[in-house]
């Protein structure tokens, strides 16, 4: 982690965008993602048997959603509704926010910046988790998965653009904190700064190679970089 890189990444940002699953919440900590993916795949195959082979062995619920929508829009909408329900249930048993996440949200507010959540998860699940943990007051807007359009999930920058428009700020004045390569790609596609949260060791070099403006394995370090410095 390079503290100077973190400080520089946030220096020009008036809005801090947070990915949800990773930087704020470990969504499937209490309800494993691979089981959710299997349940969704089974449901999709019941509606369209041709999907059984296509979805076999997939352990990512969002990938099940993408592939189902590609093959069958009606089935995709049904899977999306089921996934949203599963996500809301999952965040209810996900445990506490990720270490340093609350401090980061508080730091954004204390610094006079705005905070938004941009997520491939449903807005309903994000809102449920924030409400559950008393964090909603720190977040100005939530842009979740666009219903019926999984192709607009990150790495598409749709959610980042939507958040910037809602907050009436240019995307170049936004910095995104994310734990996936798709977050880095989405931010860079529109000229936003990207801060890679490497919550797994293998991600650090991946984010460096992707050109993230800063990479860290600590949300607490992010909070410290966002916090106003003495004398400023």
N, C-alpha and C positions, 0 to 999 in steps of 0.2 A: 504493500500500500504506500502511495506517495501522497503525503498530506498536502504538499504544494499543488499537486494535480487536482485534488478534491477542492481545495480553496479556489483555484482558478476556474474549475468547472461551474461553480455556483456564483462566482463573482458577478457575472453579467445576467444572471437569471432573476426575473421578477416573479416567475411562477415555477414551482417544483412539481413535476408530474411523478406520481408513484405507480409503478406496476403493483398489483395486489398480491398475487400468489408468489411468495418469495420475500419481497421486501417488507410486507405488512403482516401477512398471514400464511401459514403453512396449511393451505386449504384442505388437503386430504390427509392430514396427520392422523385424524381419528377415524377416517373412513377411506381406506386405501383406494388410490386412483385406479389401480388395475382391476379391482373388483367392480368399481363403477363402470369402467370401460366394458367389462364382460357383460354386466347387466344391460347396458345400452346396446351392445352388439346383439344380444339375444332378442331384445325388444325390436330392434331394426329388422332382424331376420324373420321374426314372426309376421311383420307387416310386408316384407319383401324377401322371400326365401333366397333370391339371387344374391343378396348381400352377405349371406352366411360365410361364404368363402373369402370374400373381399375383406371382411372385418375380423376374420379369425386371427387370434394372437395379438391383436392391437391392445396395448395397455394404457393408452392415453385417451381419456374421454373426449378431448377436443379433436383428436384425429378421427375418432369414430364419428363425431358430428360432421367434420369436413367431408369425409368419404361418403357418408350417407346422403348428405345434401347433393354432392356431385352426381350420385346415382339416381336419386329420387327426392324431389323437393318436398313432396307431401310427407314422406317418411322422415326427411330431415327436420321438418318442423315438429313432428312428434318427438323425435330424439332431443331436439333443443328444449322442448318443454320438460321432458324427463330429466335432462341434464341440469336445468335450472333448479328443479326440485331437489335433485341430489346435491347440488352445490350449497343450497341454503341449508339442507340438513347437515352437510359436511362441516360448514363453518361453525355450526352450533356445537360441534364436538371437537373442533380443531385446537382447542386450548387457547392459551394467551397469545397476544400479538408477538411477532418475531422480536427478539431482543434488540433494543435500540430503535424499533419502529415508532413507538410512542414518543420517545425523545426527539426523533427526527421530525415528526409532525408538529410537535410543540415548538421546535426550533424554527421551523418555517414560519409559523404564525408569529413568534416573538421577533423574527427578523423583519417583519412587515411584508413578507412575500405571501403569495397565495399558494395553496396546495390543492391538487386534484388527483383523482385516481383514474387511471386509464388501464383497462383490463380486458383480457380475453374471457374472463369469467363474467357471469351475469351481473348486471348492476344490482339486482335483487340480493344476491349473495354478498356483494361488497357492502351494501347498505345494512344488511342484517348483522354483519360482523362489526362494523363500525358502531352501530347502535348498541350492540350487546356490550361493547367495551368502552362506551362513553367517548368515542373518538369523532363522532360526526361533526362536532362543532369545529374541528380543525380542517375539514375538507370542504372546499367551496363547491365542487361539482364532481360527479362520478360519471364516467363514460364506460359502460360495459360492452359486452358482446352485442353487436347489432343484430336484432332479431331477423332471422331469415336470410342473413348475408354473412355466413362464416368466412367468405373470401375477403371481408373487410377487417378480419382480426389481424393483429400484428403478425408478420412484419409490415402489413399495410399500415400506413400512418393515420388512417381514418380517425381513430380514437384520440390521437394527439391533436389533430387539426380541430376536431369537434370541441375538445376541452379548451383550446386556445381561443376559439371563436366565442364560446360561452363566457369566457373571462375577459374577452375583448383585449387580447394581447397578441403580439406577433409571435409566431412559433419560434423565431430565432431568440426570443427572450425566455424560452422554456428550457428546463433541464429535466431529463427523464432518468429516474432510478429504476433499473430493471435487472432481473437475474437470468435473462435468456438472451441468446444471440438475436432473436427476433426483436427484442426491445432496442438493442443497439442499432439494428438495421432500420427500424421504424423512425427512431429519432434522427438518424443521419439523413434519411430520405427527405426530410423537410428542413434541415438546418438547425435542429435542436441539439443541445449538448447531451451526451449519453454517459451516465455513470453506471458502470457494471458492478452489481452486487454479486460477488463470487462466493455464493454460499456453499459451493462444492469446489474442492481444490482444482479439479480439471477445468473449471470455467475461467480461471484467472488468465491463462495464456490465450484462451479463445477470445476473450474480450479485448485483450491487448492487441491481438492480431486483427480484430475487427475495427480497431481504431477508436475505442472508447476513450473519452477525454480523461476519465479517471476510473480506476478499478480498486475495489476494496472488499475485504471479507467481513466488514463490520458496519452494521447500521449505526452503531454508536459513534463510530468515526465520522459517518455522514452527518449525524446530528451536530457534532463538534465543528465540522466544516461549515455548516449552515448557520450556526449561532453567530450573532453579532459579536464582533471582537471588541475588547475594551478600547475606548477612545475613538470608536467608529460610529 
